[in-house]
Amino acid sequence: MSNFITRASSINRALDQIGDKWCLLILQEVFWGINSFNEMLSATGVSKGVLSERLKWLQSIDCLHKKADGEGGKRMSYHLTRKSIDLYDCALMAVAWERRFFNTPELDSVTLLHRKCGSAFEPQMRCRSCNGGVHPAEVTYKPGPGARHDVRQKKVRRRSSLSVQDVPSSRSLYKNLVNLVGDRWTANVIALSFHGLTRFDQFHHELPVATNILADRLKFLVDEGVFRQFAYRQRPLRHEYQLTVKGEALYPWFLALLQWGDKWCGVDGSGRPMRLTHETCGRNLRGQVECSACGGALKAHEVQFSLPQ
């Protein structure tokens, strides 16, 4: 298994662990209360081999733990860990993005209730210091104490021929987001665009990816309405790729993922690779997902939800 070197990034480290469409969908199902192998098989439509491999992987990185249900220990179930519960902010931001840009009856029928205030709510990402909204253009970046280079492995996992869009479960409520970020290169390109990268050669300089694969991912993001494509040179023809409103709205999900990576995906205890500053208030940015009704921070155990049957 070959290695490659990239600039240290908590987003890269997080994507290396859970940035696979089936891992994301499995974790989503467990968040919704689907715990057994057969239930997951039915809900996702993925093959038994792929599901088994992803479940083993998620256990190996401490995002799931398996235990026997009931007496006799014949029926095994999969449960969230402290590490995977901390992905709840990502899940809430995925729901918010999906609701904003897609007409999904199954998702529209879900009600989120904040037990602490008793109100239905929409999740919002805000700056913990000033309680202001967080927009990517208002965030700047500097190297943090863990700034370095990472040696990363090219992981090879079995693929499923099933498209995310064909997943049968009515609980798979943010399939469109998973379709974007469930591919490592696509997710990396979006993340780099938040740092101001717009051109093919800039993306290629940062990512150890073949040029044909990068071109394919950029075309996909244009087709999905995440990027706008502009010609900045005619001979030879060269394009810039700028985030659309739909693309910028992915920022809260990536911020939540970065903070999860800072906490759970460090490699040597040296600290986070990057410092973020919220220029609106001039303080270190720490995103917080809040209830739109009361403004309180949202915790997984304080959120009640209804799902379509």
C-alpha positions as CSV (number, residue, x, y, z in Angstrom):
1,M,0.0,0.0,0.0
2,S,1.7,3.2,-1.2
3,N,1.9,6.5,0.8
4,F,1.7,10.1,-0.1
5,I,2.5,13.4,1.7
6,T,0.1,16.3,2.2
7,R,-0.1,19.4,4.3
8,A,-1.5,18.5,7.7
9,S,-5.2,19.1,7.8
10,S,-7.9,18.0,10.3
11,I,-10.4,17.7,7.4
12,N,-8.1,15.4,5.5
13,R,-7.6,13.3,8.6
14,A,-11.3,13.1,9.2
15,L,-12.0,12.2,5.6
16,D,-9.5,9.5,5.7
17,Q,-11.5,8.0,8.6
18,I,-15.2,8.5,7.7
19,G,-15.1,10.3,4.3
20,D,-16.7,7.3,2.4
21,K,-20.3,7.3,1.2
22,W,-21.1,4.0,2.9
23,C,-19.4,4.9,6.2
24,L,-21.4,8.2,6.2
25,L,-24.7,6.4,5.5
26,I,-24.0,3.7,8.1
27,L,-23.4,6.3,10.8
28,Q,-26.5,8.1,9.7
29,E,-28.6,5.0,10.1
30,V,-27.1,4.3,13.6
31,F,-27.9,8.0,14.6
32,W,-31.5,7.2,13.5
33,G,-31.6,4.1,15.7
34,I,-30.9,1.4,13.1
35,N,-28.5,-0.9,14.8
36,S,-28.5,-4.5,13.4
37,F,-26.7,-5.8,10.3
38,N,-29.8,-6.9,8.6
39,E,-31.6,-3.6,9.3
40,M,-28.6,-1.7,7.8
41,L,-28.5,-4.0,4.8
42,S,-32.2,-3.3,4.1
43,A,-31.9,0.4,4.8
44,T,-28.9,1.0,2.6
45,G,-29.2,-1.6,-0.1
46,V,-25.4,-2.1,0.0
47,S,-24.0,-5.6,-0.6
48,K,-23.2,-7.8,2.4
49,G,-19.5,-7.7,1.7
50,V,-19.3,-4.0,1.6
51,L,-21.4,-3.5,4.6
52,S,-19.3,-6.0,6.6
53,E,-16.1,-4.3,5.6
54,R,-17.3,-0.8,6.5
55,L,-18.6,-2.0,9.9
56,K,-15.3,-3.6,10.7
57,W,-13.5,-0.3,9.6
58,L,-15.8,1.9,11.7
59,Q,-15.1,-0.4,14.7
60,S,-11.4,-0.2,14.1
61,I,-11.4,3.6,14.3
62,D,-13.6,3.5,17.4
63,C,-16.7,5.0,15.7
64,L,-18.9,2.0,16.4
65,H,-18.9,-0.7,19.0
66,K,-20.6,-4.1,18.7
67,K,-22.4,-5.8,21.5
68,A,-24.9,-8.7,21.9
69,D,-28.6,-7.8,22.3
70,G,-30.6,-9.7,24.8
71,E,-29.8,-13.1,26.4
72,G,-27.8,-15.6,24.5
73,G,-25.8,-13.1,22.6
74,K,-26.8,-14.4,19.1
75,R,-28.1,-11.1,17.8
76,M,-25.4,-8.4,17.6
77,S,-26.0,-4.7,17.3
78,Y,-23.8,-1.7,16.5
79,H,-23.8,1.4,18.7
80,L,-22.3,4.9,18.6
81,T,-19.2,5.7,20.7
82,R,-18.2,9.0,22.2
83,K,-16.2,9.7,19.1
84,S,-19.0,9.1,16.6
85,I,-21.6,11.0,18.8
86,D,-19.4,14.0,18.3
87,L,-20.3,13.8,14.6
88,Y,-23.8,15.0,15.5
89,D,-23.0,18.6,14.5
90,C,-22.1,17.3,11.1
91,A,-25.4,15.4,10.9
92,L,-27.4,18.5,11.8
93,M,-25.6,20.7,9.3
94,A,-26.2,18.0,6.7
95,V,-29.9,18.2,7.4
96,A,-29.9,22.0,7.2
97,W,-28.1,22.0,3.9
98,E,-30.3,19.3,2.3
99,R,-33.5,21.1,3.4
100,R,-32.3,24.4,1.9
101,F,-31.4,23.1,-1.6
102,F,-33.5,20.0,-2.2
103,N,-37.2,19.2,-2.1
104,T,-37.2,15.9,-0.2
105,P,-40.6,14.9,1.1
106,E,-39.0,12.4,3.6
107,L,-36.8,15.1,5.0
108,D,-39.5,17.7,5.1
109,S,-41.6,15.3,7.2
110,V,-38.9,15.1,9.9
111,T,-39.5,17.3,12.9
112,L,-36.5,18.2,15.2
113,L,-37.5,19.1,18.7
114,H,-35.2,20.7,21.2
115,R,-36.1,19.1,24.6
116,K,-34.3,21.9,26.5
117,C,-36.7,24.6,25.3
118,G,-39.5,22.4,24.0
119,S,-39.6,24.0,20.5
120,A,-39.2,22.7,17.0
121,F,-36.1,24.1,15.5
122,E,-33.7,24.4,12.5
123,P,-30.0,23.9,13.4
124,Q,-27.8,26.9,12.8
125,M,-24.0,27.2,12.9
126,R,-22.8,30.3,14.8
127,C,-19.6,31.7,16.2
128,R,-19.3,30.7,19.9
129,S,-17.5,34.0,20.7
130,C,-19.8,36.6,19.2
131,N,-22.9,34.4,18.3
132,G,-22.8,35.7,14.8
133,G,-23.4,33.7,11.7
134,V,-20.4,32.0,10.0
135,H,-19.7,32.7,6.3
136,P,-16.6,31.4,4.6
137,A,-15.6,34.8,3.3
138,E,-15.3,36.0,6.9
139,V,-12.9,33.4,8.1
140,T,-9.1,33.5,7.8
141,Y,-6.5,30.8,8.4
142,K,-3.1,30.6,10.0
143,P,-0.9,27.6,10.8
144,G,-1.6,26.2,14.2
145,P,0.7,24.4,16.7
146,G,0.2,21.1,14.8
147,A,1.1,22.5,11.3
148,R,3.3,20.0,9.6
149,H,3.0,17.4,6.8
150,D,1.2,14.1,7.1
151,V,2.2,10.8,5.5
152,R,-1.1,9.3,4.4
153,Q,-1.9,5.8,3.1
154,K,-3.8,5.2,-0.1
155,K,-6.5,3.1,1.3
156,V,-8.2,0.5,-1.0
157,R,-11.7,-0.5,-0.1
158,R,-14.2,-2.5,-1.9
159,R,-16.7,-0.5,-3.9
160,S,-20.4,-1.0,-4.3
161,S,-22.0,-0.5,-7.7
162,L,-25.0,1.0,-6.0
163,S,-25.4,4.7,-6.3
164,V,-26.1,6.7,-3.2
165,Q,-29.2,8.1,-5.0
166,D,-30.5,4.5,-5.2
167,V,-30.3,3.9,-1.4
168,P,-33.8,2.8,-0.5
169,S,-34.1,4.0,3.1
170,S,-36.5,6.8,3.8
171,R,-34.2,7.6,6.7
172,S,-31.3,8.4,4.4
173,L,-32.2,12.0,4.7
174,Y,-29.1,13.8,3.3
175,K,-28.2,11.5,0.4
176,N,-27.4,14.5,-1.8
177,L,-24.7,15.8,0.6
178,V,-23.3,12.3,1.0
179,N,-23.1,12.1,-2.8
180,L,-20.9,15.1,-2.7
181,V,-18.7,14.5,0.3
182,G,-18.6,10.7,0.2
183,D,-15.8,10.9,-2.3
184,R,-12.4,11.9,-0.9
185,W,-11.2,13.9,-3.9
186,T,-14.5,15.8,-4.3
187,A,-14.6,16.6,-0.6
188,N,-11.0,17.8,-0.6
189,V,-11.6,20.1,-3.6
190,I,-14.6,21.7,-1.9
191,A,-12.5,22.1,1.4
192,L,-9.7,23.8,-0.5
193,S,-12.0,26.2,-2.3
194,F,-12.9,27.6,1.2
195,H,-9.2,28.7,1.3
196,G,-9.5,30.7,-1.9
197,L,-8.2,28.1,-4.4
198,T,-10.1,28.4,-7.7
199,R,-7.8,27.0,-10.5
200,F,-7.0,23.5,-11.7
201,D,-3.3,23.9,-11.1
202,Q,-3.9,25.1,-7.6
203,F,-6.0,22.1,-6.7
204,H,-3.5,19.8,-8.3
205,H,-0.6,21.3,-6.4
206,E,-2.3,20.5,-3.1
207,L,-3.8,17.1,-4.0
208,P,-1.9,13.9,-5.0
209,V,-4.6,13.1,-7.6
210,A,-4.3,12.2,-11.3
211,T,-5.3,15.0,-13.6
212,N,-8.1,13.1,-15.3
213,I,-9.7,12.3,-11.9
214,L,-9.4,16.0,-10.8
215,A,-10.9,17.1,-14.0
216,D,-13.8,14.7,-13.5
217,R,-14.4,15.9,-9.9
218,L,-14.4,19.5,-11.0
219,K,-16.9,18.8,-13.8
220,F,-19.1,16.9,-11.3
221,L,-19.1,19.9,-8.9
222,V,-20.0,22.3,-11.7
223,D,-22.8,20.0,-12.8
224,E,-24.1,19.8,-9.2
225,G,-24.2,23.5,-8.9
226,V,-21.5,23.7,-6.2
227,F,-19.0,25.6,-8.5
228,R,-19.4,28.1,-11.3
229,Q,-16.9,27.7,-14.1
230,F,-15.4,30.9,-15.7
231,A,-12.8,31.1,-18.4
232,Y,-9.9,33.3,-17.3
233,R,-7.7,32.6,-20.4
234,Q,-8.8,31.7,-23.9
235,R,-5.5,30.4,-25.5
236,P,-4.9,27.9,-24.1
237,L,-8.4,27.7,-22.5
238,R,-8.2,27.8,-18.7
239,H,-11.0,28.0,-16.1
240,E,-11.6,29.2,-12.6
241,Y,-14.0,27.4,-10.3
242,Q,-15.8,29.6,-7.9
243,L,-18.2,28.6,-5.2
244,T,-21.9,29.2,-5.7
245,V,-24.3,30.0,-2.9
246,K,-25.1,26.3,-2.7
247,G,-21.3,25.6,-2.4
248,E,-20.7,28.3,0.2
249,A,-23.6,26.8,2.3
250,L,-21.6,23.6,2.7
251,Y,-19.2,25.5,4.9
252,P,-20.9,24.8,8.3
253,W,-20.7,21.0,7.5
254,F,-17.0,21.3,6.8
255,L,-16.4,23.5,9.8
256,A,-18.1,20.8,12.0
257,L,-15.9,18.1,10.4
258,L,-12.7,20.1,10.9
259,Q,-13.5,20.6,14.6
260,W,-14.2,16.9,14.9
261,G,-10.9,16.1,13.2
262,D,-9.1,18.5,15.6
263,K,-10.5,16.6,18.6
264,W,-10.4,13.0,17.4
265,C,-7.9,12.7,14.5
266,G,-4.7,14.2,15.8
267,V,-1.6,12.1,15.1
268,D,1.0,13.1,17.6
269,G,-0.6,15.4,20.3
270,S,0.9,18.5,18.8
271,G,-2.4,20.3,18.5
272,R,-4.6,21.5,15.6
273,P,-2.9,22.1,12.3
274,M,-4.8,25.3,11.6
275,R,-6.1,28.3,13.5
276,L,-9.3,29.9,12.3
277,T,-10.2,33.6,12.9
278,H,-13.7,34.9,12.6
279,E,-12.9,38.3,11.2
280,T,-16.4,39.7,12.1
281,C,-15.4,39.6,15.8
282,G,-11.6,39.1,15.5
283,R,-11.5,36.1,17.7
284,N,-10.6,32.5,17.2
285,L,-13.4,30.8,15.5
286,R,-15.1,28.0,17.3
287,G,-18.3,27.0,15.5
288,Q,-21.3,26.0,17.6
289,V,-24.5,24.4,16.3
290,E,-27.5,26.1,18.0
291,C,-31.3,25.9,18.2
292,S,-33.0,28.4,16.0
293,A,-35.8,28.8,18.7
294,C,-33.8,29.5,21.9
295,G,-30.2,29.9,20.7
296,G,-28.9,27.1,23.0
297,A,-26.1,24.8,21.9
298,L,-27.5,21.5,20.6
299,K,-26.5,18.2,22.2
300,A,-27.4,14.8,20.7
301,H,-29.3,13.7,23.8
302,E,-31.4,16.9,23.9
303,V,-32.8,16.5,20.4
304,Q,-35.9,14.5,19.7
305,F,-36.9,13.7,16.1
306,S,-39.7,12.0,14.3
307,L,-38.9,10.0,11.2
308,P,-41.0,8.9,8.2
309,Q,-42.3,5.3,8.5
